[in-house]
Amino acid sequence: MRKSVALLIGFVSACAFADDQNLEIIMSTTEGDIVIELEMRDAQITAANFLSLVDGGHLDGALFYRTVSPENDNGTPPISVIQGGLGDASGAFATVAHETTDKTGILHKDGVVSMARGGPGTASTEFFICIGDQPALDFGGNRNTDQLGFAAFGRVIDGMDVVKAIHNSPSDTPVDDDYFKGQILEDPVLIERVRRKIPLQSNP
């Protein structure tokens, strides 16, 4: 309950951020840093939710735990992504309304960051990064039977080499659900810290 309240407070704070500009965050992992630009203007609900997780320190200690490629994908059409977040601990956090790509204009291109979900409006802490363009994940795409797609909210602007290294990591961990067979990393990659990137101050 306390985590949900803290997340709500952080979400309100994030919504107060000027919505006419984007914001960069640095995600430090054991494989290296990933710099992500959050689309605060075009994906206000989803980006604000993610920023509240960052500002609350909730993603510090999270994991990249899943890699999906045409070679191991058990869904259709096949996609290429890595997935991370809080896993089983995500249930302690509030979900957010689903922002479709036809509303935000943020398509699932190479390096785009988006929220994982079950049904629409169930996204909370789990996210993924696209490797290559993934139109099946957009509104109208066939990855989900509802064809509502996923809620994209940012893009990697530095560190795609780190993303690809995670994507190519061994992933033969045994699973109970055949849908995830061959996708769970043998050694999940630790997200050590996620923080806002502070702009360099110019001399007066």
N, C-alpha and C positions, 0 to 999 in steps of 0.2 A: 504493500500500500504506500509506504514512504517513497519508494522508487517512482511509483505512478504519479504521486503528488509532485515530486521533484521534477519529473519530466514535463508535467503540465506547466509548472512555473517557468521552466526553461523554454518551453514552446511559446509561451506568451512573450518572454523576453526576445526570442528569436523573431517573432512576428513584428516586434517593434523596430527591428532593423530596417533601415531604409530600403524600400522595395524597388528602387530604381537603379540598383547596382548589384553586381554579383560579389561573391566573397570567396577567397581561396582558403583551403585548409590543407594541413600537412598530416598525412597518415604515416607514421613511422612504424615499420614492421621489421621483423628479424631478417627479411630479404632486402630491405632498403626502403626508401621513402617514396610515397606516392602523393603527388600534389593534385588536389581536386578543386575545380571551380564549381561552386554551388550556384545554380540558376535561381537566385532569390526573387527575381522579377517574374520569370515565366512559370516557375513551379513553386509558387509561394507556400502552399500547404506542405508539400513533401520536403522541400529544401529547409523550411523552418523546423520541421520535425527532426530532420537529420542534424541540423545545427544545434538544436536543443540537446541531442544526445552527445554531441561534441563538447558543448559548453558545460554540460553536467558531468563530464568525465566518464560517461557510461560505456564508451567504446574502448577505453583504455583497458587492455587485457582481453579484448575480444579476439576472435580468430577468423582467418580465412580457412575454411574447412572443406570446401567443395569445388571441384573443377569439372566442367562439362565441355565436351567437344564432340564432333561427329563420330569419333571412334568409340565413345562410351555413352553417348546420349541414348536414353530409353524413352524419350518423348519425340513428338513429331510436330513440325519439321525440326531437324537437328539444329542446335545452336552451339555457340562457343562463349562461355562466360566463366568467371570465378565468383564464388559466393562467400560472404562473410557476415559476421554479426555476433549476436549473443547466444544463438542456438536455443537450448531449452529454457534459458533465463528470459527469453523474450516475452513470456507470458505476463511478466510483472509490469509491462509497459503498455501505455494506451495505444490504440490503433488510430490511423488517420484516414480521412476521406480519400477516395481514389481519384487522382488527377490523370486523365487519359492524355495520350500524346496528341490527339487531335485538338485538345484544348490548350496544351502548353506549347506545342510545336517542337518539342524536344524529341527527336527520333532516336532510336537505338542504333546509333552509329558506333564505329570503332572508338573505344575509350569512354563511352557514355556510362554513367552510373545510375542505377535504377533500384527500386524497391522490390524485393521478393514478396509474394503474397499467395494466399490460398484464394478465397473468394474476394471480390471487390470490397475494399474497405477493411481488409485484415492486416495490411502492412504495418509494421511497428519498428523493428530494429534490424531486420535482415535485408541485406542489399547485395547487388551483384555488379560486376564490371564487364562490359562487352569486349570481346576480342574479335575484331572485324565487325562489319555491319550486320545487324540482326533484325530485319524487317518483320519477322514473324512475331516479335515481341511488341510491336507497335499496335495502336488501335486498329482493329480490322484484321490483324494477323491471326494465324491459325494455331498458335502455340496453346492458347487457352480456348476451350469450347465457347466461352462467352464472348470471345473476340474483342474484349475491352483492353487487352494489352496490359503492360506494366507501367508504373509511374516513374518516368525518367526525371532526374532532378539535377544532374551535374555531369561533368566530364573530366577525365584525367588530362591535365595539361603538362605533366612531367611525371616520369616513372612508369611508362608503359613497359619498359624492360623488366621491371619488378613484377608487374601484372603477368607478363608472359612467362616469367620464371615460375611463378606460382601455378599458372595454368598447366605447365609442363611437368609439375611435380608428380611423383608416384601416388596412385589413388586406388589401391586395391584393398582398402580396409573392408572387412566383412560387414554386411548390413542385413537387417531384417526385412527391409522393403526393397524388392527387386528394382523398383524405379530408380533407386540411387546406386545400384550395383556398378562398381568400377569408378565411382565419382568422389568418394570421400577420401580426403588426403590421408596418407599413412602418417605423415608428420604435419599436422595443422600449423599454419604460419601465424605466429603471434602478432597481433596489433598492439604494439607497446604503448603508443600514445597518439592521440588525435587532437590537434589544436588549430586555432585560427592562425593563418600566416599573417604576421604583422608587417605592414608595408614599411620599407625603409624611409626614414625621415630625411628630407633634403635639408641642406644647410641654409639658413636664412641669408 
